[in-house]
Each structure stands twice: as C-alpha cells, then as structure tokens.
Amino acid sequence: MKWITLLALLVSPVVSAVTLDELQQRFAEQPVVRAHFEQTRTIKDMPQPLRSQGEMLIARDNGLLWDQKAPFPMTLLLDDQRMVQIVNGQPPQTITADTNPQMFQFNHLLRALFQADRKVLEENFRIDFKDLGEGRWSLVLTPITTPLDKIFTSLDLKGAIYLESIRLNDKQGDTTDIALSRHQLTPTRLTDAERQRFTAP
C-alpha cells in the first residue's frame, strides 16, 4: 500500500506556484489569441451600467483588434504605429503617437496587459502579483506614471491559462469590467481576412 501511495504521488500532476515571469512566458507562447468579451461600465450617477460585447483578437506580431458587436458596431484596431476607431460605419478615426500621445500611450498599454509584458508593466505600474493556487493568479497594477495615475486608481487582472478578467478602477469612482471567454489559440496565424484588417489604411 505504501508503494502504491508513493507511486501515485510521483505520477500525479504537481501544480507549482505561478510567477509573473512564468505568466509572461505562457502568454508569449500564444502568438494569436481570439476571445469573446463582455464589458460592463458602472458609472456612479447612472442607475444602470453600460454593457457591450463582441470579439477580441490579439496577435503578438500585429496588434490588438477589438470588435464590438452590441449595442452598436465599433471596431478598435491598435498596432505599433496607430490606433484606428470605426464607430457604427462612420469614417475611421486614426490616432498616432504624434497626434495624441497620451491617448496612444494608454491604448498601447492594453497590449502590454494582454501579453503580461513585464518590462512595460514595471515602467508604468506598481505590481502586486499573487498566485491563487491551482494555476490561477491575480495581478493588481497601480499606476505610477502620468497620465495613468491621474485616471486610474488600479487595474485588476485575473486568469489562469488565459487572461479572463480585467477591472479598471478610475479616479471618479467608476469601474469597467471586461470578462473574456471562449479563448481560441488556433489557427496560430492570422487568417487572410484578419490580416487585411490590420493592413487596411
């Protein structure tokens, strides 16, 4: 019986504590992630929260595509050079680091959040990373650079294999909750249609 117990211990999967470095490595091994998102924005003086949902794609070598489906169509594309927003079929609005450096900096950080880019995070936030057991983790980011520290009190991230939730706590006492689900890692490269969206003018 003792040998059977010992053998069971040896062959049983051991879940080690998750570290931020391991999390960054885990995300680095996911070149393309597609997921469904549901966003809830709670504003202090509004009786009902604002809700939206759609599909998100983040590609390590290309950028972030935020494709809102409801309550109205809105597309946000972010890469290293620009941020392009299209609302309800209107002409696209393009923001670059030259035209609006603060807005571009904030949106550029979104990629760092989704990819757990430790270098970028450490430059902009005080980091509180916790292993929650069974492969789960939480990451609380407190801004230390302007303008982030003027806008947010903290950004709270949670997940396991994937990033599953983001909460943005702002200085006005409002919150934005983003829940991510239905994660897909395949195909590991962008489809032709996805690539065209990143290369469109």
NORHU-V86462 format. One record per helix or strand of 3 or more residues. SS is the DSSP state (H for helix, E for strand). FROM is the first residue (numbers start at 1). TO is the last residue. If there is no record, write none. Layout:
ss=SS from=FROM to=TO
ss=SS from=FROM to=TO
This chain:
ss=H from=2 to=11
ss=H from=20 to=28
ss=E from=32 to=42
ss=E from=50 to=59
ss=E from=63 to=70
ss=E from=74 to=78
ss=E from=82 to=87
ss=E from=93 to=96
ss=H from=101 to=115
ss=H from=118 to=124
ss=E from=125 to=133
ss=E from=136 to=143
ss=H from=148 to=151
ss=E from=152 to=159
ss=E from=163 to=170
ss=E from=175 to=184
ss=H from=192 to=199
